[in-house]
Amino acid sequence: MIRVKEVSLIGDDGEQIGVIPTEEAINIAMERNLDLVEVAPNAVPPVCRIMDFGKFKYRQSKRAHEAKKNQKVVHLKEVKFRPNTDQHDFDFKLKHVMRFLEAGDKAKVVIFFKGREIVHREGGVRVLERVTAATEEVAVVESPPKQEGRTLMMILAPKGKKKAT
């Protein structure tokens, strides 16, 4: 599949063999029961390496798997409040928010308005301010309160953690 006349060849043990015709490089690879793999196609002449391509693909997939395993996935957890939430219910839901933040996840705090409650938006803003004040030691406000339809929401992110994008 390599269609150039000459290639710069690297042996299976990593030593530089030099610039040789492509057919000769293919023959060398066949003698060693290995594959000729084009490593740098944009170089002049293209760089090829003699290697076991199956083993190379296996190592590459193992490296990708390790990198994926070491990643930290940040989830966005949602907690819903109402503008007239009583103290006990507020404390109970606040515990959930704190648990999410301490686990390293982001928390989306949503105030849901029913019926004519939407007229008194300041009640929902007060609830969000109470949540912000209660979580200020462990969280930062990533997205300030904003209204979308009948909901008022803000997003809290854990402090001291890098923000995942």
C-alpha positions, -999 to 999 in steps of 0.1 A, spaced: 0 0 0 31 23 2 32 39 -33 65 59 -31 98 48 -47 121 53 -17 115 53 21 136 61 51 136 28 70 138 22 107 145 -14 118 125 -35 143 150 -28 170 148 10 165 181 15 145 181 37 114 187 16 83 186 45 58 169 55 26 162 24 4 137 14 -23 102 5 -11 103 -30 -25 136 -38 -8 121 -25 25 90 -48 20 113 -77 14 134 -70 46 101 -69 66 89 -102 50 122 -119 58 117 -110 95 80 -120 94 70 -85 104 51 -56 87 63 -25 70 43 4 86 44 40 73 51 61 104 55 96 89 39 98 55 45 136 51 83 134 55 105 135 24 112 106 19 84 90 40 95 72 72 86 35 75 92 12 104 95 -26 105 72 -39 133 45 -63 143 15 -43 134 -9 -64 155 12 -60 186 14 -22 179 -24 -19 176 -28 -39 208 -4 -17 228 -21 14 214 -55 2 226 -41 -7 260 -27 29 263 -60 43 253 -78 21 278 -54 32 306 -59 69 298 -97 64 298 -95 46 332 -76 75 348 -101 101 337 -125 117 362 -160 121 349 -179 150 364 -217 145 365 -243 172 368 -267 163 396 -300 182 399 -319 191 431 -353 207 429 -367 232 454 -399 252 456 -400 289 465 -419 281 498 -398 251 508 -399 246 546 -368 246 567 -366 208 573 -371 200 536 -346 227 527 -320 211 551 -327 177 537 -322 187 501 -292 208 510 -276 176 524 -280 160 490 -264 191 473 -234 189 498 -230 151 492 -229 157 454 -203 185 457 -181 165 481 -182 136 457 -167 159 430 -199 163 410 -216 196 400 -250 204 415 -278 221 395 -302 238 420 -336 243 404 -365 263 418 -398 253 402 -427 277 403 -463 265 401 -493 286 391 -491 322 403 -459 316 423 -440 329 393 -452 364 401 -431 363 433 -397 355 418 -379 370 447 -389 340 469 -370 316 446 -340 340 445 -340 339 483 -339 301 483 -309 302 459 -291 327 481 -296 305 511 -282 275 492 -252 296 481 -246 308 516 -248 273 530 -224 258 504 -199 286 501 -171 267 519 -173 237 495 -187 252 463 -184 281 439 -213 294 418 -204 283 383 -235 297 366 -254 325 384 -292 322 389 -311 325 356 -347 320 347 -360 296 320 -398 295 318 -412 284 351 -378 275 366 -350 294 382 -317 276 382 -280 279 391 -251 255 389 -226 249 417 -192 234 412 -169 219 439 -141 242 451 -105 232 447 -112 209 418 -103 216 382 -133 223 361 -140 196 336 -149 207 301 
